[in-house]
């Protein structure tokens, strides 16, 4: 055996390097991730890579019990950190050791580990909790929807607080295992693929897995009594759809729409590239909400979406989000156009596909049907403000901007951008500015002025600007409403949250 001799100076240096930072060098993680629209959402000081949620839910009482295990890594020398959460916590452990905890603000769980955590440390956080989600409110509202046979967690930009502790902002995406025990006869629906179903002593446990990074608001849980359908898309993606058994007159229209999920996803792949996940589907619980939501791999639909009959257009919208919003997520909530402008434009493309009005005809109609003094034009889709985040202008004016871009650079380059963008930022986050830069790189053209006109001006683009973008100004008497407009407009309630 050979011993390596260490010079005294080198020994002293190595000992200094081994001395941990003093307590004074550690600081609490920020109670918000830094989003200007929602300063208290998300948290600083760590990054989550995986959520393991083992839950039990009783539909009769709306009681939820759970153990959440979070795998994370610190991004600073951390003395304390927060999770976003509303239910009642009984115990927290950090790396196996009990940690002190308290609550603060509207939805903050403050955790102080027994020992401070150096930057770059792998951390396992275990939170045991219980509560009645429907009894909890933050900022005057709830994102947990009680149904006659259970409950649903689905909302944007926040839904996680009501059923699992998290770093609740799209900047911190993670993979998920969600395992939920419910009384026999009920089902638990979540994202991704169904890994197993097992029954014991009157309870059935459903275990779901999302194996690609997923934003917290895109995680969903629905418990109730559902009719399940399964299948496979033509491209080979497994499909699970779920329909509440008590949808009444809306049942047939909901099923006739959502059963086309595989067809629509394959069609969208022609424009956006290969479907980015390993599962597809949708679910319709018996809620009284009006909106739909692009919960990853398995969108949530309200029964009201189908009150007037089939609505494949809303399925197109939510599935388009799987690329634009889910696969590539916003960096901050002001970048919402990256989600909604593109999902709306997908509906315009579907109209072309169905022969019910081209995207150009719809763009002309949107532009001409809104007078210059319509408040619609005062909303800037590129940065609408939190109060207008889901304003119809973000959708319709946002899609109008894409038609202007298409006319400026031509179909070949335009559709190359639509397909290349999800690939460039796959499983990550991006801003409106990133898209402008990418469009300029691919097209080889300066486009800042075009985007400024259509996304950042609080006024209706004047006729010369519209003509330059090949958007046709028309007199009111010359308006021709595209055949698809009624179907597209019927999805407007998806924005009412």
C-alpha angles and dihedrals in degrees: 000000000000123000118209112225114225120204114236092245093052091047091054091049093050091050091052091052090052094055109102122230114275120254089257090064092061122083138179119269114251116269089230133040093229105266109152093209093053109020095178097049119104123002141249133235102051145043123221119220101177142015121204110190120186108183144170121202131188111202095197094060100021088233116156124192123183154158115217120195115194124193111204145152126224119242096194140020095286129204096168138359140191136230124197107242144134109190126092115277122209101177142006126193126188115198089344097308125107113256131201116247142180139164131249139171121004098314112358126130107194115205125192113190119215089244125030116252121236119224112275095027119146106234133195114198120190119192122186114198149153140185149121106280096199090059093060125088133176124189087000099300144080131222093196112094118205114214130189090258103030141315145288134215108205131127144116135269089005134022108126098081091074097057113015139019112248152148090262108206132092090242089074106057121173144168121261144214111189117184117178130182115206133170114279109273094038126089134213117218124194141148129300128005127347105242100183147342120209134170132209135161096348097317130101121204122210117195120197130182132202106193098183126070110279132186115238095243088056092060111097141184127192126177122187144092109301141174105231126206125188134191145130130260119237087255091056103258115142114238129207118181127180130198124187110243091229101055090118115191091000094061099087096046092046092051094043089055103041096042085070090064095109093048092049094046092051090049092050089051088068089064104030104030130252116345103268102218139055098237139051137187147098139232136212115199121185096260129147093224120115103212137085124215135203096233102178115276092347116052122207117234128190117225088236088069087073101038092110096041137276116357112189089158091071089050088053090051096051094042091050086060090063085077100026107046103007108043089032110028132191119271089213132003091253086070091067091125087074086066107033105031091056096043089051091048089053087061089054089052090049088054088056089048091052093046092241100121133324123253087249092055091048091048091051090050094049092049096045098040094060116073118222091252093052109121085228088083095053091069113090108212092201091062109002099167124243093277090058100034092120098030114141089244090067087059105036100029087039091056089044088060090056092051089050089052091048091052092047099051103024133245099280095056094035094056091043087059093048090053097039098049097068090047093051095052098029114167090356144086135267143177135229087253090056090055093050090051092047092049090051092049094050096041096039088223133115105248105165093103093051093051091045090055096049102031109027109034117096092215140063111278106251122247095263091054090047092049090048088056091045090247105142118229109213138183114251091251091056095056116125114191112219114241091240094053095093091053092046092047089049088068093057091099088067085081097055105098 
